[in-house]
Amino acid sequence: MNIKIIGTGCPDCTRLHDNTVAALEQLGMDAEIEKIGDLMEIVKLGVLSAPSLMVDGKLLVSGKVASQKEIVKLLKKESGR
């Protein structure tokens, strides 16, 4: 599973990253996590607002900090658990 945390490094982006790591730990899942902060790369991904969460190329969260609980639900759905 490839996860991208998309944003320019603001406190909300950091919280989204931390919530994602905690959700992965709660689920016992391994994933490659990338922080995407370069504006050109963000535009290439088609993301219009930050912070955003992308899993395996699919934008799941955009423009808000999802809670750990929300991310757990999204990851379960995406992984078929």
C-alpha positions as CSV (number, residue, x, y, z in Angstrom):
1,M,0.0,0.0,0.0
2,N,1.3,3.4,-1.0
3,I,0.1,6.4,1.0
4,K,0.7,10.0,0.2
5,I,0.2,12.8,2.7
6,I,-0.1,15.9,0.5
7,G,0.5,19.4,1.7
8,T,3.2,22.0,2.2
9,G,4.2,21.0,5.7
10,C,1.7,23.0,7.7
11,P,0.6,21.8,11.2
12,D,-2.6,20.3,9.7
13,C,-0.5,18.2,7.3
14,T,1.6,17.0,10.2
15,R,-1.5,16.0,12.2
16,L,-2.9,14.1,9.2
17,H,0.5,12.3,8.9
18,D,0.5,11.4,12.6
19,N,-3.2,10.2,12.5
20,T,-2.3,8.1,9.5
21,V,0.7,6.5,11.2
22,A,-1.5,5.8,14.3
23,A,-4.2,4.2,12.1
24,L,-1.7,1.9,10.4
25,E,-0.3,0.9,13.8
26,Q,-3.8,0.2,15.1
27,L,-4.6,-2.0,12.1
28,G,-1.2,-3.7,12.1
29,M,-0.7,-2.7,8.5
30,D,2.5,-1.8,6.7
31,A,2.5,0.9,4.1
32,E,5.0,3.2,2.3
33,I,4.2,6.7,3.4
34,E,5.3,9.7,1.4
35,K,5.0,13.3,2.3
36,I,4.4,15.4,-0.9
37,G,5.1,19.0,-0.3
38,D,6.4,20.3,-3.7
39,L,3.7,22.4,-5.3
40,M,4.5,21.1,-8.8
41,E,4.1,17.5,-7.6
42,I,0.8,18.4,-5.8
43,V,-0.5,19.9,-9.0
44,K,0.5,16.8,-11.1
45,L,-1.4,14.7,-8.6
46,G,-4.5,16.8,-9.3
47,V,-4.9,17.8,-5.6
48,L,-6.6,21.2,-5.1
49,S,-6.6,21.5,-1.3
50,A,-4.4,20.5,1.6
51,P,-4.0,18.5,3.6
52,S,-4.9,15.5,1.6
53,L,-4.6,11.8,1.9
54,M,-4.0,9.5,-1.2
55,V,-3.9,5.7,-1.0
56,D,-2.7,3.8,-4.0
57,G,-3.4,6.7,-6.3
58,K,-6.9,7.3,-5.0
59,L,-7.7,10.6,-3.2
60,L,-9.6,9.7,0.0
61,V,-9.3,12.9,2.0
62,S,-9.0,16.4,0.7
63,G,-8.8,19.7,2.5
64,K,-9.2,18.5,6.1
65,V,-7.5,16.6,8.9
66,A,-9.1,13.2,9.1
67,S,-9.1,11.7,12.6
68,Q,-7.4,8.4,13.3
69,K,-10.8,6.7,13.5
70,E,-11.8,8.0,10.1
71,I,-8.5,6.9,8.5
72,V,-8.9,3.4,10.1
73,K,-12.3,3.1,8.3
74,L,-10.9,4.3,5.0
75,L,-7.9,2.0,5.2
76,K,-10.1,-1.0,6.1
77,K,-12.3,-0.3,3.1
78,E,-9.4,0.2,0.7
79,S,-7.6,-3.0,1.9
80,G,-10.8,-5.1,1.9
81,R,-10.6,-5.8,5.6
